[in-house]
Amino acid sequence: MSAPTNPLCPVLDRAADGTVIRKGGIMGIVVTDGEVQPGDPIEVTLPAPPHTPLAPV
């Protein structure tokens, strides 16, 4: 039997200095309501640099 895995493993990593790197998380602004269907276009606009990691809340 294999050891149980932590469900957060796919979205967590460690930097060389040992700090936690969170690889998941989405923030966005929804401008149109309704259902999203497979194949619907999604537009992503990144903010101007510098891009900085978000801190946990």
LINURQUI-V796332 format. One record per helix or strand of 2 or more residues. SS is the DSSP state (~ for helix, > for strand). FROM is the first residue (numbers start at 0). TO is the last residue. If there is no record, write none. Layout:
BEGIN
((SS FROM TO) (SS FROM TO))
END
This chain:
BEGIN
((~ 8 10) (> 11 13) (> 19 21))
END
